[in-house]
Amino acid sequence: RIEQSSAGRVVHVSAKAHDFANISLDAMRSEKMLGPDFTDRQGMMGNLAGSYADSKLAQILFSSALNRRLKGNAVSLSLHPAITQTEFFRDIKSSAVFTFLQKNVMRKIGQAMGSMQTQEDAPKTQIHVSTHPALQEAGGEYFSPLYPPLVDCGKPAARCGISDRSAVASDPKMQEEVFKISCDLLGLEGGLCGRAAK
């Protein structure tokens, strides 16, 4: 049905944390695991640089490969959502020092650097990427509130808010491999999984 729409759109909510990812294609195939070293990459920020980062990279890779298979006016896009004050860390077992730093230092630094947004502004990127008509021309791209403005940026509307992504996230070969392995793991052969990339 997405491909039958005049403006079909698939939006993957990824994260800037994809920069810390380390996906292993062999581990995906043999162990159904993105990055077997994810526990080694966990640290003060919990799992942010571990399997969380791996899953966010996989979303960007999959989104780009999916975009090359969609027909008609359908596109696939990915984005980094805004960082805002939430209870995201509530279930993370952390030291009193980390809790203090997170609440009193990191949040203030994030606000000063412009990487944290108010709760009112936080959903703007998701809404923009999901609804702006010009983004039908931006299939396969990755957007972020860290690259404002989303409109009136001095470029064509479809280019506003497009963010840099890691070298791995931009690698077409890696995108295709993650897409194919995902289809294999799900046992899907037809439909989009059987369609060649355009």
CYANA upper distance limits for C-alpha pairs under 8 A (distance plus 0.5 A):
  1 ARG  CA      5 SER  CA      6.96
  2 ILE  CA      7 ALA  CA      8.41
  2 ILE  CA      8 GLY  CA      5.13
  2 ILE  CA      9 ARG  CA      7.22
  2 ILE  CA     74 ALA  CA      6.74
  3 GLU  CA      8 GLY  CA      6.40
  3 GLU  CA     70 LEU  CA      7.23
  3 GLU  CA     71 LYS  CA      6.29
  3 GLU  CA     72 GLY  CA      6.24
  3 GLU  CA     73 ASN  CA      7.10
  3 GLU  CA     74 ALA  CA      5.64
  4 GLN  CA      8 GLY  CA      7.84
  4 GLN  CA     72 GLY  CA      7.68
  4 GLN  CA     74 ALA  CA      8.44
  5 SER  CA     73 ASN  CA      7.64
  5 SER  CA     74 ALA  CA      7.66
  6 SER  CA     72 GLY  CA      8.36
  6 SER  CA     73 ASN  CA      6.35
  6 SER  CA     74 ALA  CA      8.07
  7 ALA  CA     73 ASN  CA      6.04
  7 ALA  CA     74 ALA  CA      6.42
  7 ALA  CA    133 PRO  CA      8.20
  7 ALA  CA    136 GLN  CA      7.17
  8 GLY  CA     73 ASN  CA      6.70
  8 GLY  CA     74 ALA  CA      4.67
  8 GLY  CA     75 VAL  CA      6.84
  9 ARG  CA     74 ALA  CA      5.93
  9 ARG  CA     75 VAL  CA      5.48
  9 ARG  CA     76 SER  CA      6.24
  9 ARG  CA     77 LEU  CA      7.99
  9 ARG  CA    130 SER  CA      7.58
  9 ARG  CA    136 GLN  CA      8.21
 10 VAL  CA     74 ALA  CA      8.32
 10 VAL  CA     75 VAL  CA      6.81
 10 VAL  CA     76 SER  CA      5.06
 10 VAL  CA     77 LEU  CA      6.72
 10 VAL  CA    130 SER  CA      8.50
 11 VAL  CA     63 SER  CA      8.47
 11 VAL  CA     76 SER  CA      6.41
 11 VAL  CA     77 LEU  CA      5.45
 11 VAL  CA     78 SER  CA      5.99
 11 VAL  CA     79 LEU  CA      8.06
 11 VAL  CA    129 VAL  CA      7.87
 11 VAL  CA    130 SER  CA      7.04
 12 HIS  CA     59 GLN  CA      6.84
 12 HIS  CA     60 ILE  CA      7.78
 12 HIS  CA     63 SER  CA      7.26
 12 HIS  CA     76 SER  CA      8.19
 12 HIS  CA     77 LEU  CA      6.74
 12 HIS  CA     78 SER  CA      4.99
 12 HIS  CA     79 LEU  CA      6.95
 13 VAL  CA     56 LYS  CA      8.49
 13 VAL  CA     59 GLN  CA      8.15
 13 VAL  CA     78 SER  CA      6.30
 13 VAL  CA     79 LEU  CA      5.74
 13 VAL  CA     80 HIS  CA      6.76
 13 VAL  CA     81 PRO  CA      7.18
 13 VAL  CA    126 GLN  CA      8.35
 14 SER  CA     18 HIS  CA      8.12
 14 SER  CA     56 LYS  CA      5.22
 14 SER  CA     57 LEU  CA      7.73
 14 SER  CA     59 GLN  CA      6.57
 14 SER  CA     60 ILE  CA      7.12
 14 SER  CA     78 SER  CA      6.78
 14 SER  CA     79 LEU  CA      5.98
 14 SER  CA     80 HIS  CA      5.78
 14 SER  CA     81 PRO  CA      7.76
 15 ALA  CA     53 ALA  CA      8.20
 15 ALA  CA     56 LYS  CA      6.25
 15 ALA  CA     57 LEU  CA      8.44
 15 ALA  CA     79 LEU  CA      7.19
 15 ALA  CA     80 HIS  CA      4.70
 15 ALA  CA     81 PRO  CA      6.96
 16 LYS  CA     56 LYS  CA      8.49
 16 LYS  CA     80 HIS  CA      6.27
 16 LYS  CA    165 ARG  CA      8.37
 17 ALA  CA     21 ALA  CA      7.85
 17 ALA  CA     48 LEU  CA      7.11
 17 ALA  CA     49 ALA  CA      7.08
 17 ALA  CA     52 TYR  CA      8.16
 17 ALA  CA     53 ALA  CA      5.54
 17 ALA  CA     56 LYS  CA      7.47
 18 HIS  CA     49 ALA  CA      8.48
 18 HIS  CA     53 ALA  CA      5.10
 18 HIS  CA     54 ASP  CA      6.87
 18 HIS  CA     55 SER  CA      8.22
 18 HIS  CA     56 LYS  CA      5.70
 18 HIS  CA     57 LEU  CA      5.08
 18 HIS  CA    166 SER  CA      7.91
 18 HIS  CA    169 ALA  CA      8.49
 19 ASP  CA     53 ALA  CA      7.69
 19 ASP  CA     57 LEU  CA      8.10
 19 ASP  CA    165 ARG  CA      7.93
 19 ASP  CA    166 SER  CA      6.10
 20 PHE  CA     49 ALA  CA      5.64
 20 PHE  CA     50 GLY  CA      7.99
 20 PHE  CA     53 ALA  CA      6.32
 20 PHE  CA     54 ASP  CA      8.15
 21 ALA  CA     35 GLY  CA      8.27
 21 ALA  CA     49 ALA  CA      6.97
 21 ALA  CA     50 GLY  CA      7.30
 21 ALA  CA     51 SER  CA      8.11
 21 ALA  CA     53 ALA  CA      5.29
 21 ALA  CA     54 ASP  CA      5.04
 21 ALA  CA     56 LYS  CA      8.47
 21 ALA  CA     57 LEU  CA      6.90
 22 ASN  CA     34 LEU  CA      8.26
 22 ASN  CA     35 GLY  CA      6.15
 22 ASN  CA     37 ASP  CA      8.35
 22 ASN  CA     38 PHE  CA      8.28
 22 ASN  CA     54 ASP  CA      6.67
 23 ILE  CA     34 LEU  CA      5.51
 23 ILE  CA     35 GLY  CA      5.10
 23 ILE  CA     54 ASP  CA      6.44
 23 ILE  CA     57 LEU  CA      8.45
 23 ILE  CA     58 ALA  CA      8.38
 24 SER  CA     28 MET  CA      6.78
 24 SER  CA     34 LEU  CA      6.32
 24 SER  CA     35 GLY  CA      5.81
 24 SER  CA     36 PRO  CA      7.89
 25 LEU  CA     29 ARG  CA      6.80
 25 LEU  CA     34 LEU  CA      7.75
 25 LEU  CA    177 GLU  CA      7.99
 25 LEU  CA    178 VAL  CA      7.78
 26 ASP  CA     30 SER  CA      6.56
 26 ASP  CA     31 GLU  CA      8.44
 27 ALA  CA     31 GLU  CA      5.53
 27 ALA  CA     32 LYS  CA      6.75
 27 ALA  CA     33 MET  CA      5.96
 27 ALA  CA     34 LEU  CA      6.73
 27 ALA  CA     35 GLY  CA      7.22
 27 ALA  CA     36 PRO  CA      7.20
 28 MET  CA     32 LYS  CA      4.94
 28 MET  CA     33 MET  CA      5.30
 28 MET  CA     34 LEU  CA      5.74
 28 MET  CA     35 GLY  CA      8.25
 28 MET  CA    181 ILE  CA      7.68
 29 ARG  CA     33 MET  CA      8.38
 29 ARG  CA    181 ILE  CA      7.09
 29 ARG  CA    185 LEU  CA      8.16
 32 LYS  CA    185 LEU  CA      8.11
 34 LEU  CA     51 SER  CA      7.80
 34 LEU  CA     54 ASP  CA      6.67
 34 LEU  CA     55 SER  CA      7.80
 35 GLY  CA     50 GLY  CA      8.44
 35 GLY  CA     51 SER  CA      7.32
 35 GLY  CA     54 ASP  CA      7.04
 37 ASP  CA     41 ARG  CA      7.33
 37 ASP  CA     50 GLY  CA      8.29
 38 PHE  CA     42 GLN  CA      7.18
 38 PHE  CA     47 ASN  CA      8.48
 38 PHE  CA     49 ALA  CA      8.00
 38 PHE  CA     50 GLY  CA      4.71
 38 PHE  CA     51 SER  CA      5.90
 39 THR  CA     47 ASN  CA      8.30
 39 THR  CA     50 GLY  CA      6.66
 39 THR  CA     51 SER  CA      8.37
 40 ASP  CA     50 GLY  CA      8.07
 41 ARG  CA     47 ASN  CA      8.13
 41 ARG  CA     49 ALA  CA      6.09
 41 ARG  CA     50 GLY  CA      5.62
 42 GLN  CA     46 GLY  CA      5.87
 42 GLN  CA     47 ASN  CA      5.52
 42 GLN  CA     48 LEU  CA      7.43
 42 GLN  CA     49 ALA  CA      6.29
 42 GLN  CA     50 GLY  CA      5.85
 43 GLY  CA     47 ASN  CA      7.63
 43 GLY  CA     49 ALA  CA      8.18
 44 MET  CA     94 SER  CA      8.48
 44 MET  CA     98 PHE  CA      7.47
 45 MET  CA     49 ALA  CA      8.03
 46 GLY  CA     50 GLY  CA      8.47
 46 GLY  CA     92 ILE  CA      7.38
 46 GLY  CA     94 SER  CA      8.35
 47 ASN  CA     51 SER  CA      6.91
 47 ASN  CA     52 TYR  CA      6.48
 47 ASN  CA     53 ALA  CA      8.37
 48 LEU  CA     52 TYR  CA      5.92
 48 LEU  CA     53 ALA  CA      6.41
 49 ALA  CA     53 ALA  CA      5.66
 49 ALA  CA     54 ASP  CA      8.32
 50 GLY  CA     54 ASP  CA      6.96
 51 SER  CA     55 SER  CA      6.55
 52 TYR  CA     56 LYS  CA      6.84
 53 ALA  CA     57 LEU  CA      6.74
 54 ASP  CA     58 ALA  CA      6.69
 55 SER  CA     59 GLN  CA      6.81
 56 LYS  CA     60 ILE  CA      7.11
 57 LEU  CA     61 LEU  CA      6.72
 57 LEU  CA    169 ALA  CA      6.83
 58 ALA  CA     62 PHE  CA      6.42
 58 ALA  CA    178 VAL  CA      7.46
 59 GLN  CA     63 SER  CA      6.42
 59 GLN  CA     78 SER  CA      7.98
 60 ILE  CA     64 SER  CA      6.78
 60 ILE  CA     78 SER  CA      6.42
 60 ILE  CA    142 TYR  CA      7.91
 60 ILE  CA    169 ALA  CA      6.81
 61 LEU  CA     65 ALA  CA      6.91
 61 LEU  CA    169 ALA  CA      6.17
 61 LEU  CA    170 SER  CA      8.13
 61 LEU  CA    174 MET  CA      7.51
 61 LEU  CA    175 GLN  CA      4.85
 61 LEU  CA    176 GLU  CA      8.16
 61 LEU  CA    178 VAL  CA      7.16
 61 LEU  CA    179 PHE  CA      7.93
 62 PHE  CA     66 LEU  CA      6.44
 62 PHE  CA    175 GLN  CA      6.43
 62 PHE  CA    176 GLU  CA      8.10
 62 PHE  CA    178 VAL  CA      6.79
 62 PHE  CA    179 PHE  CA      5.74
 63 SER  CA     67 ASN  CA      6.62
 63 SER  CA     76 SER  CA      6.12
 63 SER  CA     77 LEU  CA      6.64
 63 SER  CA     78 SER  CA      6.94
 63 SER  CA    140 GLY  CA      6.85
 64 SER  CA     68 ARG  CA      7.23
 64 SER  CA     76 SER  CA      7.32
 64 SER  CA     77 LEU  CA      7.76
 64 SER  CA    139 GLY  CA      8.20
 64 SER  CA    140 GLY  CA      4.88
 64 SER  CA    141 GLU  CA      7.71
 64 SER  CA    175 GLN  CA      7.02
 65 ALA  CA     69 ARG  CA      7.40
 65 ALA  CA    140 GLY  CA      8.13
 65 ALA  CA    172 PRO  CA      8.08
 65 ALA  CA    175 GLN  CA      5.96
 65 ALA  CA    176 GLU  CA      6.12
 65 ALA  CA    179 PHE  CA      6.77
 65 ALA  CA    197 ALA  CA      7.75
 66 LEU  CA     70 LEU  CA      6.92
 66 LEU  CA     76 SER  CA      6.96
 66 LEU  CA    179 PHE  CA      7.91
 66 LEU  CA    192 LEU  CA      8.23
 67 ASN  CA     74 ALA  CA      8.39
 67 ASN  CA     75 VAL  CA      5.93
 67 ASN  CA     76 SER  CA      5.27
 67 ASN  CA     77 LEU  CA      8.10
 67 ASN  CA    139 GLY  CA      6.53
 67 ASN  CA    140 GLY  CA      5.97
 68 ARG  CA    140 GLY  CA      8.22
 68 ARG  CA    197 ALA  CA      5.42
 68 ARG  CA    198 LYS  CA      5.58
 69 ARG  CA    192 LEU  CA      6.92
 69 ARG  CA    195 ARG  CA      6.83
 69 ARG  CA    196 ALA  CA      6.96
 69 ARG  CA    197 ALA  CA      5.40
 69 ARG  CA    198 LYS  CA      6.54
 70 LEU  CA     74 ALA  CA      6.37
 70 LEU  CA     75 VAL  CA      6.96
 70 LEU  CA     76 SER  CA      8.40
 70 LEU  CA    192 LEU  CA      8.02
 73 ASN  CA    136 GLN  CA      7.35
 74 ALA  CA    136 GLN  CA      7.75
 75 VAL  CA    136 GLN  CA      6.76
 75 VAL  CA    138 ALA  CA      8.17
 75 VAL  CA    139 GLY  CA      5.29
 75 VAL  CA    140 GLY  CA      7.62
 76 SER  CA    139 GLY  CA      5.92
 76 SER  CA    140 GLY  CA      6.10
 76 SER  CA    141 GLU  CA      8.46
 77 LEU  CA    129 VAL  CA      8.01
 77 LEU  CA    138 ALA  CA      8.09
 77 LEU  CA    139 GLY  CA      6.23
 77 LEU  CA    140 GLY  CA      5.61
 77 LEU  CA    141 GLU  CA      5.97
 77 LEU  CA    142 TYR  CA      6.71
 77 LEU  CA    143 PHE  CA      8.46
 78 SER  CA    140 GLY  CA      7.78
 78 SER  CA    141 GLU  CA      6.91
 78 SER  CA    142 TYR  CA      5.25
 78 SER  CA    143 PHE  CA      6.91
 79 LEU  CA    125 THR  CA      8.13
 79 LEU  CA    126 GLN  CA      7.85
 79 LEU  CA    129 VAL  CA      8.22
 79 LEU  CA    142 TYR  CA      5.56
 79 LEU  CA    143 PHE  CA      4.96
 79 LEU  CA    144 SER  CA      6.16
 80 HIS  CA    142 TYR  CA      8.06
 80 HIS  CA    143 PHE  CA      6.72
 80 HIS  CA    144 SER  CA      5.34
 80 HIS  CA    145 PRO  CA      7.61
 81 PRO  CA    122 ALA  CA      7.80
 81 PRO  CA    123 PRO  CA      7.84
 81 PRO  CA    125 THR  CA      6.99
 81 PRO  CA    126 GLN  CA      7.15
 81 PRO  CA    144 SER  CA      7.10
 81 PRO  CA    145 PRO  CA      7.39
 82 ALA  CA    115 SER  CA      8.14
 82 ALA  CA    116 MET  CA      7.15
 82 ALA  CA    117 GLN  CA      6.80
 82 ALA  CA    122 ALA  CA      5.45
 82 ALA  CA    123 PRO  CA      7.42
 82 ALA  CA    125 THR  CA      7.70
 82 ALA  CA    144 SER  CA      8.02
 82 ALA  CA    145 PRO  CA      6.38
 82 ALA  CA    146 LEU  CA      8.35
 83 ILE  CA    115 SER  CA      7.16
 83 ILE  CA    116 MET  CA      5.27
 83 ILE  CA    117 GLN  CA      6.49
 83 ILE  CA    122 ALA  CA      7.38
 84 THR  CA    116 MET  CA      5.76
 84 THR  CA    117 GLN  CA      5.65
 84 THR  CA    118 THR  CA      6.44
 84 THR  CA    119 GLN  CA      6.50
 84 THR  CA    122 ALA  CA      6.88
 85 GLN  CA    107 ARG  CA      8.35
 85 GLN  CA    116 MET  CA      8.34
 85 GLN  CA    118 THR  CA      8.01
 85 GLN  CA    119 GLN  CA      7.61
 94 SER  CA     98 PHE  CA      6.65
 94 SER  CA     99 THR  CA      7.15
 95 SER  CA     99 THR  CA      6.83
 96 ALA  CA    100 PHE  CA      6.61
 97 VAL  CA    101 LEU  CA      6.62
 98 PHE  CA    102 GLN  CA      6.42
 99 THR  CA    103 LYS  CA      6.66
100 PHE  CA    104 ASN  CA      6.25
100 PHE  CA    105 VAL  CA      7.99
101 LEU  CA    105 VAL  CA      5.37
101 LEU  CA    106 MET  CA      6.50
102 GLN  CA    106 MET  CA      5.46
102 GLN  CA    107 ARG  CA      6.63
103 LYS  CA    107 ARG  CA      6.40
104 ASN  CA    108 LYS  CA      7.01
105 VAL  CA    109 ILE  CA      6.67
106 MET  CA    110 GLY  CA      6.50
107 ARG  CA    111 GLN  CA      6.72
107 ARG  CA    116 MET  CA      8.07
108 LYS  CA    112 ALA  CA      6.66
109 ILE  CA    113 MET  CA      6.59
110 GLY  CA    114 GLY  CA      6.58
110 GLY  CA    115 SER  CA      5.59
110 GLY  CA    116 MET  CA      5.71
111 GLN  CA    115 SER  CA      6.62
111 GLN  CA    116 MET  CA      5.44
111 GLN  CA    117 GLN  CA      7.51
114 GLY  CA    146 LEU  CA      7.95
115 SER  CA    145 PRO  CA      8.45
115 SER  CA    146 LEU  CA      6.57
117 GLN  CA    121 ASP  CA      6.45
117 GLN  CA    122 ALA  CA      6.11
118 THR  CA    122 ALA  CA      6.45
119 GLN  CA    123 PRO  CA      8.18
123 PRO  CA    127 ILE  CA      6.73
124 LYS  CA    128 HIS  CA      6.41
124 LYS  CA    145 PRO  CA      8.47
125 THR  CA    129 VAL  CA      6.50
125 THR  CA    143 PHE  CA      8.05
125 THR  CA    144 SER  CA      7.22
125 THR  CA    145 PRO  CA      6.42
125 THR  CA    150 LEU  CA      8.01
126 GLN  CA    130 SER  CA      6.48
127 ILE  CA    131 THR  CA      6.48
127 ILE  CA    132 HIS  CA      8.46
128 HIS  CA    132 HIS  CA      5.85
128 HIS  CA    150 LEU  CA      7.93
129 VAL  CA    135 LEU  CA      7.40
129 VAL  CA    143 PHE  CA      8.03
134 ALA  CA    138 ALA  CA      8.08
134 ALA  CA    157 ALA  CA      6.47
134 ALA  CA    158 ALA  CA      5.53
135 LEU  CA    139 GLY  CA      7.62
135 LEU  CA    157 ALA  CA      8.07
135 LEU  CA    158 ALA  CA      5.41
136 GLN  CA    158 ALA  CA      8.25
137 GLU  CA    158 ALA  CA      6.72
138 ALA  CA    158 ALA  CA      6.20
138 ALA  CA    159 ARG  CA      7.73
141 GLU  CA    162 ILE  CA      7.18
142 TYR  CA    162 ILE  CA      6.21
142 TYR  CA    163 SER  CA      6.23
142 TYR  CA    164 ASP  CA      7.96
142 TYR  CA    165 ARG  CA      7.73
143 PHE  CA    147 TYR  CA      8.30
143 PHE  CA    161 GLY  CA      5.85
143 PHE  CA    162 ILE  CA      4.87
143 PHE  CA    163 SER  CA      5.52
144 SER  CA    148 PRO  CA      8.15
144 SER  CA    161 GLY  CA      6.36
144 SER  CA    162 ILE  CA      6.95
144 SER  CA    163 SER  CA      6.07
145 PRO  CA    149 PRO  CA      8.24
145 PRO  CA    150 LEU  CA      8.10
145 PRO  CA    161 GLY  CA      7.27
146 LEU  CA    161 GLY  CA      8.45
146 LEU  CA    163 SER  CA      8.23
147 TYR  CA    161 GLY  CA      5.66
147 TYR  CA    162 ILE  CA      7.38
147 TYR  CA    163 SER  CA      6.66
148 PRO  CA    153 CYS  CA      8.10
148 PRO  CA    160 CYS  CA      7.86
148 PRO  CA    161 GLY  CA      5.98
149 PRO  CA    153 CYS  CA      6.12
149 PRO  CA    160 CYS  CA      7.03
149 PRO  CA    161 GLY  CA      6.57
150 LEU  CA    157 ALA  CA      8.41
150 LEU  CA    160 CYS  CA      5.49
150 LEU  CA    161 GLY  CA      5.17
151 VAL  CA    157 ALA  CA      6.60
151 VAL  CA    160 CYS  CA      6.36
151 VAL  CA    161 GLY  CA      8.15
152 ASP  CA    157 ALA  CA      7.47
152 ASP  CA    160 CYS  CA      7.98
153 CYS  CA    157 ALA  CA      8.04
153 CYS  CA    160 CYS  CA      6.24
155 LYS  CA    159 ARG  CA      6.67
155 LYS  CA    160 CYS  CA      7.05
156 PRO  CA    160 CYS  CA      7.49
165 ARG  CA    169 ALA  CA      6.50
165 ARG  CA    170 SER  CA      7.05
166 SER  CA    170 SER  CA      6.89
167 ALA  CA    171 ASP  CA      6.84
168 VAL  CA    174 MET  CA      7.50
169 ALA  CA    174 MET  CA      8.12
169 ALA  CA    175 GLN  CA      7.78
170 SER  CA    175 GLN  CA      8.26
171 ASP  CA    175 GLN  CA      6.74
172 PRO  CA    176 GLU  CA      6.66
173 LYS  CA    177 GLU  CA      6.71
174 MET  CA    178 VAL  CA      6.63
175 GLN  CA    179 PHE  CA      6.72
176 GLU  CA    180 LYS  CA      6.61
177 GLU  CA    181 ILE  CA      6.52
178 VAL  CA    182 SER  CA      6.47
179 PHE  CA    183 CYS  CA      6.83
179 PHE  CA    193 CYS  CA      8.48
180 LYS  CA    184 ASP  CA      6.70
180 LYS  CA    193 CYS  CA      7.63
181 ILE  CA    185 LEU  CA      6.53
182 SER  CA    186 LEU  CA      6.75
183 CYS  CA    187 GLY  CA      6.57
183 CYS  CA    188 LEU  CA      5.58
183 CYS  CA    189 GLU  CA      7.45
183 CYS  CA    193 CYS  CA      6.35
184 ASP  CA    188 LEU  CA      6.58
184 ASP  CA    189 GLU  CA      7.96
188 LEU  CA    193 CYS  CA      6.75
189 GLU  CA    193 CYS  CA      5.97
189 GLU  CA    194 GLY  CA      5.76
190 GLY  CA    194 GLY  CA      4.92
190 GLY  CA    195 ARG  CA      7.82
191 GLY  CA    195 ARG  CA      6.93
